[in-house]
Amino acid sequence: MTKTAHGLIREDFVRALAESNTLVDITIDNLMALHTRAERHARFRVTGNLRVEDMMTQSVVTVEADCSLSEAAHLLVTHRISGLPVVDSDKRLRGVITEADFLRTLGVPSHHPTHSLWQTLEAMFAHHSGLQEPTGTVEEVMVTDVITATPEHTLHDVLDLMKKNRIKRLVVCDDARRVVGMITRSDLVRVFFDRIRQAGDEAPPATIADD
């Protein structure tokens, strides 16, 4: 028996076609396959319309440009995060400083797309003997050309921005460029698994087992 995600079986499609008063040039298998694809697109449409404000982390750790690199590094470690938005006194975004920026400051090669994660880690530990506590301020090493999102952006928008710019986090800003949140790749993964769980609660799993 072939069953769809919502419990429909092949016999339901046979009876539905039999009730039609017009000739439909389509097989039962074609109809069921179309139904399955439509369900998939519907799920994608609902998820894709999620807004950033529904997914983002609102409690964002930030620093100001005159913050010392030593203090910024301490914040990254204690909060277990990989990036810090840099803001002015009114919380308006000025830039971003990431763990990769610290590595470059310390003379450690940051992760390169052609290197594996293990190669990057090996390079980090191989250089540990010459490392010293970073000096200077955040302003000296921060990136000012920051890709941002707005609370009104959708999941599709975020995926597109991350993919095109090869980044894994987006600072979320309001119209005045004040930082109001952060959305990361981990947030998107969490949404994905939440949707899987919800789908499992709402309907039996799809199976493919012909009579």
C-alpha positions in Angstrom: 0.0 0.0 0.0 1.3 3.5 -0.9 0.6 6.1 1.7 1.2 9.8 1.5 2.3 12.1 4.4 -1.3 12.8 5.3 -2.5 9.2 5.3 -4.0 9.1 1.8 -3.8 5.7 0.0 -3.9 4.7 -3.6 -7.5 3.7 -3.4 -8.5 7.3 -2.4 -7.0 8.6 -5.7 -8.7 5.8 -7.7 -12.1 6.8 -6.3 -11.4 10.5 -6.7 -10.7 10.0 -10.4 -13.7 7.8 -10.8 -15.9 10.6 -9.5 -14.6 13.1 -12.1 -17.1 13.8 -14.9 -14.3 14.7 -17.4 -11.5 12.7 -19.0 -8.2 13.1 -17.1 -5.2 12.0 -19.1 -3.1 11.1 -16.1 -2.3 7.8 -14.3 -2.8 7.1 -10.7 0.9 7.0 -10.2 1.3 10.4 -11.9 -1.4 11.9 -9.7 0.2 10.5 -6.5 3.6 11.7 -7.5 2.2 15.2 -8.2 0.4 15.2 -4.9 3.7 14.3 -3.1 5.6 17.1 -4.9 2.8 19.6 -4.1 3.0 18.6 -0.4 6.8 19.2 -0.4 6.4 22.6 -2.0 3.7 23.6 0.5 5.9 22.7 3.4 8.8 24.7 1.9 6.5 27.7 1.3 5.3 27.7 4.9 8.8 27.4 6.3 10.3 29.8 3.8 7.9 32.5 4.9 9.2 32.5 8.4 10.6 35.9 9.3 13.9 36.6 10.8 12.4 38.2 13.9 10.8 34.7 14.7 14.1 32.9 14.4 16.9 35.3 15.6 18.6 35.5 18.9 17.6 38.7 20.5 20.2 38.7 23.3 23.3 39.7 21.4 26.7 40.3 23.0 28.2 43.4 21.4 31.4 45.5 21.9 32.3 49.1 21.1 35.2 50.0 18.8 37.5 51.1 21.6 37.2 47.8 23.4 40.5 46.0 23.8 41.2 42.9 21.8 42.0 41.1 25.0 38.5 41.8 26.4 36.8 41.0 23.1 38.6 37.6 23.0 37.4 37.0 26.6 33.8 37.7 25.6 34.1 35.2 22.7 35.4 32.5 24.9 33.1 33.0 27.9 30.0 33.3 25.8 31.1 30.5 23.4 30.4 32.6 20.3 32.4 33.1 17.1 31.6 36.8 16.3 30.8 40.1 18.0 28.9 43.0 16.4 30.8 46.3 17.0 28.4 49.2 17.9 28.5 52.8 18.8 27.0 54.3 22.0 23.5 54.2 20.4 23.8 50.5 19.5 24.2 51.3 15.8 26.3 48.8 13.9 29.8 49.8 13.0 31.4 46.5 12.2 32.0 42.9 13.2 35.0 41.1 14.7 35.2 37.3 14.5 37.4 34.5 15.7 39.0 34.5 12.2 40.0 38.2 12.7 41.7 37.3 16.0 43.6 34.4 14.4 44.9 36.7 11.7 46.0 39.2 14.3 47.9 36.5 16.2 49.5 35.3 13.0 47.6 32.0 12.9 46.4 31.1 9.4 42.6 31.2 9.4 40.5 28.5 7.9 40.8 28.5 4.1 38.1 27.0 1.8 40.6 24.6 0.2 41.8 23.3 3.7 40.0 20.8 5.8 39.0 21.8 9.4 41.8 19.5 10.7 44.4 21.3 8.6 43.3 24.6 10.1 43.5 23.2 13.7 46.9 21.7 13.0 48.1 25.1 11.8 46.7 26.8 15.0 48.4 24.4 17.4 51.7 24.4 15.4 52.0 28.1 16.0 51.0 28.2 19.6 54.6 28.6 21.0 54.9 32.1 19.5 51.4 33.4 20.5 50.9 36.3 22.9 47.9 38.0 24.3 46.5 40.3 21.6 47.0 44.0 22.0 45.2 47.0 20.5 41.5 47.7 20.0 38.7 46.1 18.2 38.5 49.1 15.8 42.0 48.1 14.4 40.9 44.7 13.1 37.1 44.7 12.8 35.4 44.3 9.4 33.3 47.3 8.5 31.6 45.9 5.3 29.0 43.9 7.1 26.2 41.9 5.5 23.1 42.4 7.6 19.5 41.2 7.7 16.3 43.0 8.9 13.6 41.5 11.1 11.3 41.5 8.1 13.6 39.3 6.0 12.4 35.7 5.4 14.2 32.4 5.8 14.6 32.3 2.0 16.3 35.8 2.2 18.7 34.6 4.9 19.6 31.4 3.1 20.3 33.4 -0.1 22.5 36.0 1.7 24.5 33.3 3.6 25.0 31.3 0.4 26.0 34.2 -1.8 28.3 35.7 0.7 29.7 32.5 2.1 28.9 33.5 5.7 27.4 31.6 8.6 25.9 34.5 10.6 24.0 37.7 10.0 23.6 40.7 12.3 20.0 41.8 12.3 19.4 45.6 12.3 16.4 47.9 12.4 15.9 50.8 10.0 18.3 53.0 12.1 20.9 50.3 11.8 20.7 49.5 15.5 21.5 45.9 16.3 18.4 44.0 17.4 19.5 40.4 17.0 21.7 37.8 15.4 20.8 34.9 13.2 23.2 32.1 12.6 23.4 28.8 10.6 22.7 27.0 13.9 19.4 28.9 14.2 18.4 27.7 10.7 19.3 24.1 11.6 17.2 24.4 14.7 14.2 25.6 12.7 14.7 22.7 10.2 14.6 20.1 13.0 11.7 21.8 14.7 9.7 21.5 11.5 10.6 17.8 11.1 9.3 17.2 14.6 6.1 19.1 14.0 5.5 17.2 10.8 6.0 13.9 12.6 3.5 15.0 15.3 0.8 16.1 12.7 0.9 13.1 10.3 2.2 9.6 10.0 5.5 9.2 8.2 5.3 8.7 4.4 5.9 5.1 3.3 6.4 3.6 -0.1 5.2 0.0 -0.3 3.1 -1.0 -3.3 0.5 -3.7 -3.1 
